Amino acid sequence: MHENYPNLELRPPLFYNWDIGIRFELGVGWTREYDYPNNPYVLGCYKRAITLFESQHSPTEDIFVVIDVNDFDKGKKLKHQLKNFSSYVKKLLLFSLKHQELPYIFSEDDEEGAYKTHRFTLKCKTSDFKYVPLLKAICNKDLELKPRIFHRVYFININRKTIFRVYDDRGCDLLATSPATIRDVYNRYNDWILDYDRPEINKVFN
């Protein structure tokens, strides 16, 4: 991060804090009738999230999977929350899991006024991680569907020097150190780009 993304903090909103990136729309055509699992809306979210991830992460590439767990309960439920991580990776790899406590962050929504974030980082191959169910769980987080995961999850591709994050069913961010690195995905999935940010994105690639 220090070499490739100087002065960028790994926290939302990634897209607006870096000059080279794409924001894609995942969920399209939601209606109140779609309150059941595997409805057309959520299947569309899954398809786009998985397709975009696989376009930037081949099975043999080295990646960092970073999960930020906000500790609102002062550590009381932290151990339980970690089970979300172990569900998606081989148990042997968990021995190389790195832990870091980030400084307290002020939150107006938190009665305590501030919360601590625990950052867990795992270096592995794309093929070592069950990214399909994890991406689905992230998409599910605001849809009241299970399984779901509320933590912020980042995929950092070491080989391509990209950062990929699905924030929920609405969309995802893809950052790069050079437009050339992600020009192919910009061209191939141009119809999926979020129209609100399209003018700024087009400036980067045109």
C-alpha positions in Angstrom: 0.0 0.0 0.0 2.8 2.5 0.9 4.6 1.8 -2.4 1.6 1.6 -4.8 -1.0 3.7 -3.1 0.8 6.4 -1.2 -1.4 8.5 1.1 -4.4 6.3 0.5 -6.1 5.0 3.6 -7.8 1.6 3.2 -11.2 2.7 4.2 -14.3 4.0 2.4 -14.8 5.8 0.1 -11.9 4.3 -1.9 -13.2 5.4 -5.3 -13.3 9.1 -4.3 -9.9 9.0 -2.6 -7.9 7.8 -5.6 -7.5 9.1 -9.1 -7.6 5.8 -11.0 -10.6 3.6 -10.5 -14.0 2.4 -11.6 -17.2 2.2 -9.7 -19.6 -0.4 -10.9 -23.3 -0.8 -10.3 -24.2 -4.3 -9.1 -27.9 -4.3 -8.2 -30.3 -3.3 -11.0 -34.1 -3.3 -11.1 -35.0 -3.9 -7.4 -38.7 -4.0 -6.4 -40.4 -4.7 -3.1 -41.5 -8.1 -4.5 -38.0 -9.3 -4.4 -38.0 -10.4 -0.7 -37.0 -14.0 -1.2 -33.6 -15.8 -1.8 -32.2 -16.1 -5.3 -34.6 -13.5 -6.8 -33.7 -11.9 -10.1 -32.3 -8.8 -8.4 -29.9 -10.6 -6.1 -28.9 -13.1 -8.7 -27.9 -10.2 -10.9 -25.8 -8.7 -8.0 -24.1 -12.0 -7.6 -23.3 -12.4 -11.2 -21.8 -9.0 -11.6 -19.7 -9.2 -8.4 -18.3 -12.6 -9.3 -17.7 -11.7 -12.9 -15.8 -8.5 -12.0 -13.8 -10.3 -9.3 -12.7 -13.1 -11.7 -11.8 -10.6 -14.4 -9.1 -9.2 -12.1 -8.0 -12.2 -10.1 -6.8 -15.4 -11.8 -6.5 -18.6 -9.6 -2.7 -18.5 -9.3 -2.3 -14.8 -8.5 -1.2 -13.7 -5.0 -3.7 -11.6 -3.1 -4.2 -10.0 0.3 -7.6 -10.5 1.7 -8.3 -7.8 4.3 -11.3 -7.8 6.6 -12.0 -4.9 8.9 -14.1 -5.8 12.0 -15.5 -2.8 13.9 -15.5 -3.6 17.6 -18.6 -1.9 18.9 -18.9 -4.4 21.8 -15.4 -3.8 23.3 -14.2 -7.2 22.2 -17.2 -9.2 23.6 -18.3 -10.6 20.2 -15.0 -10.4 18.4 -14.2 -14.1 18.5 -17.7 -14.9 17.2 -17.2 -12.4 14.3 -13.9 -14.1 13.3 -15.9 -17.2 12.3 -17.0 -15.3 9.3 -13.4 -15.3 8.1 -12.7 -19.0 8.8 -15.7 -20.0 6.7 -14.1 -18.9 3.5 -10.5 -20.1 3.8 -8.6 -23.3 4.4 -7.9 -23.8 8.2 -4.1 -24.2 7.7 -3.9 -20.7 6.2 -5.4 -19.2 9.3 -2.1 -19.7 11.1 -0.7 -17.0 8.8 -3.5 -14.5 9.5 -2.2 -11.1 10.6 -4.0 -8.9 13.1 -3.7 -5.2 13.6 -5.7 -2.8 15.8 -6.5 0.4 14.1 -6.9 3.7 16.0 -10.3 4.6 17.4 -12.7 6.1 14.9 -15.3 8.6 16.0 -18.9 7.6 15.0 -21.9 9.8 15.4 -24.1 6.7 15.2 -22.4 5.0 18.1 -23.6 5.8 21.6 -20.1 5.3 23.0 -18.8 8.0 20.6 -15.9 5.9 19.1 -15.0 2.4 18.1 -11.9 0.4 17.5 -11.4 -1.6 14.3 -9.6 -4.9 14.1 -7.9 -5.5 10.8 -7.2 -9.1 9.7 -5.0 -9.7 6.7 -4.3 -13.0 4.9 -1.9 -13.5 2.1 -2.9 -16.4 -0.2 -3.7 -17.4 -3.8 -7.0 -16.6 -5.3 -7.7 -20.3 -5.5 -7.2 -20.7 -1.7 -10.1 -18.5 -0.9 -13.8 -19.2 -1.3 -14.5 -15.9 -2.9 -17.9 -16.8 -4.4 -19.8 -17.4 -1.2 -18.0 -14.4 0.4 -19.0 -12.1 -2.3 -22.6 -13.3 -2.1 -22.6 -12.8 1.7 -21.4 -9.2 1.2 -24.1 -8.5 -1.3 -26.7 -9.9 1.1 -25.8 -7.7 4.0 -28.5 -5.1 3.5 -31.0 -7.5 1.9 -31.9 -9.5 5.1 -30.7 -12.6 3.3 -28.3 -15.2 4.8 -25.5 -15.8 5.0 -24.4 -12.2 5.2 -21.3 -10.4 6.4 -21.2 -6.8 7.6 -17.5 -6.2 7.7 -15.5 -4.3 5.1 -13.6 -6.7 2.8 -10.8 -5.7 0.5 -9.0 -7.8 -2.1 -5.6 -6.5 -2.9 -4.0 -8.1 -6.0 -0.2 -8.2 -5.5 0.6 -9.0 -9.1 -1.7 -6.5 -10.7 -1.5 -3.9 -7.9 -5.3 -3.5 -7.9 -7.8 -3.1 -5.0 -11.3 -4.6 -5.3 -14.1 -4.0 -2.9 -17.8 -4.8 -3.0 -19.5 -2.5 -0.5 -23.0 -4.0 -0.7 -25.6 -5.0 -3.3 -25.5 -1.5 -4.8 -21.9 -1.6 -6.2 -18.2 -2.1 -6.0 -14.9 -0.2 -6.5 -11.9 -1.2 -8.5 -8.7 0.8 -8.1 -5.4 0.6 -10.0 -2.0 2.3 -10.1 -2.3 2.7 -13.9 -5.3 3.0 -16.3 -3.7 0.4 -18.5 -4.1 -2.2 -15.8 -7.9 -2.0 -15.8 -8.6 -0.7 -19.3 -9.8 -4.1 -20.4 -12.4 -4.4 -17.7 -13.4 -0.8 -18.3 -14.1 -1.6 -22.0 -15.7 -5.1 -21.4 -18.1 -4.1 -18.7 -18.7 -0.5 -19.6 -22.4 -0.9 -19.4 -22.1 -1.8 -15.7 -20.3 1.4 -14.7 -22.3 3.6 -12.3 -23.8 6.4 -14.4 -23.4 8.9 -11.6 -19.6 8.6 -11.7 -19.3 7.8 -15.4 -18.1 11.3 -16.5 -15.1 11.3 -14.1 -14.3 7.6 -14.9 -14.3 8.3 -18.6 -11.8 11.1 -18.1 -9.3 8.6 -16.8 -9.5 6.3 -19.7 -10.1 8.7 -22.6 
